[in-house]
Amino acid sequence: MCGIAALQLRNPSLHPQMGSLLSSMMCQIVDRGPDSAGLAVYDTPGLVSEGTSTLSLLGKSQRLPLGEIAASLENLLSPSAAPDVRVVGDTTLVSAAVGTDLLVKAVRETLPDSTITGRGEHVAVMKSVGHPMDIAAEHGLEDMAGSQGLSHTRMATESAVTAGGSHPFSVADDLCLVHNGSFSNHATIRRELKREGVVFDSDNDTEVGARYIASRLQQGDDLETALTNLGKVFDGFYTLVVTTADSMAVVRDPIACKPAIIAETDDYVAMASEYRALASLPGIETARIFEPEPGKVYTWSL
Amino acid sequence: MVTLTAPETLTPAAAQQIAVVDSFSVDLNDSPVRDLNQALHNAIDGQVWTVANPGGKHSLAVGIDADISVTIKGHAGYYAAGMHQKGEVTITGNAGVGLAENIMSGKVHVRGDTSQSAAATGHGGLVVIDGNAGARCGISMKGVDIVVGGNIGHMSAFMAQAGRLVVCGDAGDALGDSIYEARIYVKGTVASLGADCIEKPMEAEHLEELEGLLTAAGRTDNPADFKRYGSARNLYHFSVHNSASY
């Protein structure tokens, strides 16, 4: 199955409640995917900051002490980059006042065995194996502020239950993808993308979707066009949610086997696998509630 | 335990003695769904039940086998009023996947929208949806009557065997694919017809039948505005010559 809950807060006065709202939504989709879970939060103070790049690394332990990682990054970048390394739950966050590409290079050199699961100026990505609400609690989701949040509870089908195989997949700056369903031709598309030079972190089918969207965006597609193109190339079942620094998109495959429901008010857009995840949102009684049409791309911008 | 306005362990005889208007309410913020369903299974004819704070929970009011009236105030989750046998269930909000799945008789009324597979495999009874229904509405219907005030999604009435499906809005792709003997009435447009489903003439008997269904659903649409669809009866038995048609 898998469960998805996503929230874009249009009203900045709700930003302090982002984590508690997302946590209440996620709590209702746990039984759709109890294997593992992941979170992406945008513009969360303490995790990311304007003008610096932040990388999310899988796991709280990176083999080197945090101080040594920071010293190595400072050495590779420059003292003015002021690299900062900290642990949040089961995730290591690395920030520095340089572009993400430079920071990725420095991190790969310092920690060649690390897995980068998120990158950008706005997003932090946290994922792990275990009960989704334990993972949310370990990372302190309840107290996080932010502009957007995305959560996924996974019932693994196409690849192993590992932290690396859980969603979201974040493979380009501030871009995140979560997926309920399975892609049946992902191996073929993976081979094609590899020929184009794309490097993969996992055997997961959803990562292929994320790499494909990143590749389309790089070639000049906007988010809506990239998702329309995905529909032409990918075969399988999917409800997808994609977030960028300032937008959120939802699309279902044309057969629409996988559920999705959206609630929209002046204050927020919320998407979830099931209504019960939306039931406790403020103002839900008067929200516009609808199921996204099969094969149609929906986008919202902050 | 279910919180009730009257004792829940009344024997039918005792309940009938005290009950002039038997009305009960259950708040799902306080009571588990399992207790609600057990209380509804213990209910006796004539009772009126109200369910507050459904919160999109699954399997609400399933398997009702007494002539009771149940109102769910809000949005229901998956499989609401499944296997419905008797009485009437009204949902004032939306319903999730598989509303009134395998309904046998009685009535289920949703004032909002429903997700996919509404009234799937229904054998009898009436399912009324005031709003839109998602994909696969009435899939494999076997005698149920369905009246949808709005639109229905793709693959509705797939492999329908008996019963009537009335759509006051538009129908999605592949309507009535591989249909056997159900009758479909659509007021709006049909995106496409499925294999072996064709438009058929509206005779007096069909106008009369449709009028009855619309009235039963509390609607005032004019039967003359509808078109009728049904089986061309070419695909009843597998023939290799038809293999391209499936």
HADDOCK unambig.tbl for C-alpha pairs under 7 A between the chains (distance, minus, plus):
assign (segid A and resid 275 and name CA) (segid B and resid 56 and name CA) 5.43 0.50 0.50
assign (segid A and resid 275 and name CA) (segid B and resid 77 and name CA) 6.77 0.50 0.50
assign (segid A and resid 276 and name CA) (segid B and resid 55 and name CA) 5.50 0.50 0.50
assign (segid A and resid 276 and name CA) (segid B and resid 56 and name CA) 4.25 0.50 0.50
assign (segid A and resid 276 and name CA) (segid B and resid 57 and name CA) 6.12 0.50 0.50
assign (segid A and resid 276 and name CA) (segid B and resid 77 and name CA) 6.88 0.50 0.50
assign (segid A and resid 279 and name CA) (segid B and resid 55 and name CA) 5.33 0.50 0.50
assign (segid A and resid 279 and name CA) (segid B and resid 56 and name CA) 6.82 0.50 0.50
